[in-house]
């Protein structure tokens, strides 16, 4: 049967039966195609997974995934910043009025304690953990007292820990092997051996604490800048001058001496023996590079 004869025969068939046959065939084929395709895809994916995933995991193990994707289970401390809603003082008079204690001194030691945030004291037995927080305790040898009772030494507390240092001490204070340590935002860096001006509040008989993060601590280096460096828009020079010109002169001299001492610490003493030859005796006029004269004629 040629094409013309087939077309003629087909034209004599009722359209209804043709459509039913076409529909039937389509449904039948589409069903088998659907399940067959799904089975084939599943088999393909399973094969690829079994053959490639071990290699992917091995490569990741060798090259290490980015820290953001792989948790560091060995990390002992995670630091998070905290910001407290303390008042900021617009003038030096308001700042001084807000303080109960104002002292300048050298930080001699840094330690850590968990204290009751409501009282500033050690927590009582059975207290809820909600009210307990890590505090940094600074020991200070007082150089000058501008406000409050004069004393030779002073301890102050600052809520939060110290980022990137004293990790074992902070964990010991918390009584934990791993912890999230909160660090006060905007607080000036405080180091042992450094000289600072502390603006403090005193609550009952607890250790005094800073009035706020921005205006609670001033480095003596601010005095070396002649007031150009500002903290909370109030300079250390303005604060000290409020107590008299003589007080500022004394503070400025201390700052210059500290700067000079810091500078000299970085320069080796020209009269001292080299550190790598600490037991060497220096003989004037003797040149090690020049051969000595022969004892024989």
C-alpha positions in Angstrom: 0.0 0.0 0.0 1.4 3.3 -1.1 1.0 6.6 0.7 -1.9 7.7 -1.5 -3.8 4.5 -0.8 -3.1 4.7 2.9 -4.4 8.3 3.1 -7.5 7.3 1.2 -8.2 4.4 3.5 -7.6 6.5 6.6 -10.0 9.1 5.5 -12.9 6.5 5.5 -12.3 5.8 9.2 -14.5 7.7 11.8 -12.5 10.5 13.4 -13.7 9.4 16.8 -11.8 6.1 16.6 -8.7 7.8 15.3 -8.7 10.2 18.2 -9.3 7.4 20.7 -6.4 5.4 19.2 -4.1 8.3 19.3 -5.0 9.2 22.9 -4.7 5.6 24.0 -1.3 5.2 22.4 -0.1 8.5 23.9 -1.2 7.6 27.4 0.3 4.2 27.2 3.7 5.5 25.9 3.8 8.5 28.3 3.3 6.2 31.3 6.1 3.9 30.5 8.4 6.8 29.4 7.8 8.5 32.7 8.6 5.6 35.0 11.4 4.5 32.8 13.0 7.9 32.8 12.7 8.2 36.6 14.3 4.8 37.1 17.1 5.6 34.8 17.8 9.0 36.5 17.8 7.4 39.9 20.2 4.7 38.8 22.5 7.3 37.3 22.5 9.5 40.4 23.1 6.6 42.7 26.0 5.5 40.5 27.5 9.0 40.4 27.1 9.4 44.2 28.8 6.1 45.0 31.7 6.7 42.8 32.3 10.5 43.3 31.3 11.3 46.9 34.2 9.5 48.6 36.6 11.4 46.4 34.8 14.7 47.3 35.0 14.0 51.0 38.7 13.0 50.8 39.5 16.2 48.9 37.7 18.3 51.5 39.6 16.6 54.2 42.9 17.3 52.5 42.2 20.9 51.5 40.0 21.8 54.5 36.8 23.6 53.9 36.4 27.3 54.8 36.0 28.0 58.6 32.5 29.4 58.0 31.4 26.0 56.6 33.1 23.7 59.1 32.6 24.3 62.8 35.8 24.5 64.8 35.1 22.1 67.7 38.6 22.8 69.2 37.9 26.6 69.5 37.7 27.3 73.2 36.5 30.9 73.2 34.1 32.8 71.0 34.1 36.6 71.5 30.9 38.7 71.1 30.7 42.5 71.5 28.2 44.0 73.9 27.0 47.6 74.0 25.3 49.0 77.1 22.9 51.9 77.2 24.9 54.2 79.4 24.5 58.0 79.4 27.0 60.0 77.4 28.0 63.4 78.9 28.1 66.4 76.7 30.4 68.6 78.8 33.3 68.1 81.0 31.4 69.5 84.0 28.6 67.0 83.5 31.1 64.1 83.2 33.0 65.1 86.4 29.7 65.6 88.3 28.6 62.1 87.3 31.8 60.5 88.7 32.3 59.4 92.3 36.0 58.6 91.8 38.5 60.0 89.4 42.1 58.7 89.6 45.1 58.4 87.4 47.3 55.3 87.9 49.3 52.5 86.5 47.6 49.1 85.8 49.7 46.5 87.7 47.5 43.4 87.2 44.5 42.1 85.2 42.3 39.4 86.6 38.7 38.1 86.2 35.7 37.3 88.4 32.1 36.4 87.9 30.0 38.9 89.7 26.3 39.7 90.4 25.4 42.4 87.8 22.9 43.9 90.3 25.3 44.3 93.2 28.8 44.2 91.7 29.7 41.6 94.3 30.4 37.8 94.3 27.1 35.9 93.6 25.3 34.4 96.5 24.6 30.6 96.5 21.7 29.6 94.3 21.6 32.9 92.4 20.2 32.6 88.8 22.7 32.5 86.1 20.9 35.4 84.4 22.3 37.8 87.0 25.9 36.6 86.8 28.5 38.0 84.4 32.2 37.9 83.8 34.0 41.1 84.9 37.6 42.2 84.3 39.3 43.4 87.4 42.1 46.0 87.1 44.6 46.6 89.9 45.9 50.1 89.9 48.8 51.9 91.6 47.3 55.3 92.1 49.5 58.3 90.9 46.9 61.1 91.5 43.4 61.2 93.0 41.2 64.0 91.5 37.9 63.0 93.1 37.1 60.6 95.9 39.1 59.2 98.8 42.8 59.2 98.3 44.5 55.8 98.4 47.7 54.2 97.2 46.0 51.3 95.3 42.6 50.9 93.7 40.7 48.0 92.1 38.1 48.7 89.5 35.7 46.4 87.7 34.6 46.5 84.1 31.8 44.2 82.8 32.9 41.7 80.1 36.2 40.1 79.3 39.3 40.9 77.3 39.4 39.8 73.6 42.4 37.8 72.4 44.2 37.5 75.7 44.0 35.8 79.1 41.8 33.1 77.6 42.8 30.4 80.2 42.2 32.9 83.1 38.8 33.9 81.8 37.7 30.3 81.3 38.9 29.5 84.8 36.9 32.3 86.2 33.8 31.0 84.3 34.5 27.5 85.4 34.2 26.2 81.8 36.4 24.7 79.2 34.6 26.4 76.3 32.6 29.6 76.5 31.3 32.7 74.7 32.9 35.7 76.3 31.3 39.1 75.9 33.5 42.1 75.4 32.5 45.7 76.0 32.3 47.7 72.8 34.1 51.1 72.5 36.3 50.6 75.6 39.9 51.8 75.3 42.5 49.1 75.4 43.9 48.7 78.9 47.3 47.0 79.3 49.4 46.2 82.4 52.1 48.8 82.8 50.0 51.5 81.1 49.0 54.7 82.8 45.3 55.8 82.5 42.8 58.2 83.8 39.7 56.4 85.2 36.3 58.0 85.5 34.4 55.9 88.0 31.1 55.3 89.7 30.9 53.9 93.2 27.9 51.8 94.2 27.7 51.1 97.9 30.8 49.0 99.0 31.3 47.2 95.7 34.3 47.9 93.5 33.9 51.1 91.5 33.2 50.8 87.8 33.5 53.1 84.7 30.8 55.7 84.0 30.5 54.5 80.4 32.6 52.7 77.8 33.4 55.9 75.8 34.3 58.2 78.6 35.4 55.9 81.4 39.0 55.4 80.5 41.6 57.8 79.0 45.1 56.7 78.1 47.9 58.9 79.2 49.0 59.0 75.5 46.0 61.4 75.0 47.9 63.9 77.0 50.9 63.6 74.7 48.7 64.7 71.8 47.9 68.0 73.6 44.3 67.3 73.6 44.0 66.4 69.9 42.9 62.9 70.7 39.3 62.8 72.0 37.2 60.2 73.7 33.5 60.9 73.8 34.3 64.5 72.5 35.9 65.4 75.9 39.7 65.5 76.1 41.8 64.3 79.0 43.3 67.8 79.1 39.9 69.4 79.7 39.2 67.0 82.5 42.5 67.6 84.4 42.5 71.3 83.8 39.1 71.4 85.6 41.1 70.6 88.8 43.7 73.3 88.2 46.5 74.3 86.0 49.0 72.7 88.4 47.2 69.4 88.1 47.4 69.5 84.4 51.1 70.4 84.5 51.8 67.4 86.8 49.8 65.0 84.6 51.5 66.3 81.4 54.9 65.8 83.0 54.0 62.2 83.9 52.8 61.6 80.4 56.1 63.0 79.0 58.2 60.8 81.3 56.1 57.8 80.4 56.6 58.5 76.7 60.4 59.0 77.2 60.6 55.8 79.2 58.7 53.9 76.5 61.0 55.3 73.8 64.1 54.4 75.7 62.9 50.9 76.3 63.0 50.4 72.5 66.6 51.6 72.1 69.5 49.3 73.3 72.0 50.8 75.6 75.1 51.6 73.6 77.4 50.9 76.6 76.0 47.5 77.3 77.3 44.2 75.9 75.4 42.7 73.0 72.6 40.4 74.2 73.8 37.5 72.2 77.2 37.7 73.9 76.1 38.6 77.4 79.3 37.3 79.1 81.7 39.0 76.6 84.2 41.5 78.0 84.5 44.5 75.8 88.2 45.7 75.5 88.5 49.2 74.2 90.7 49.5 71.1 90.7 45.8 70.4 89.5 44.9 66.9 88.3 41.3 66.5 88.4 41.6 62.8 92.1 42.6 62.7 94.6 39.7 63.0 96.9 39.9 66.0 100.6 40.3 65.5 102.7 37.1 65.5 104.7 36.3 68.6 107.5 34.9 66.6 110.0 37.2 64.7 
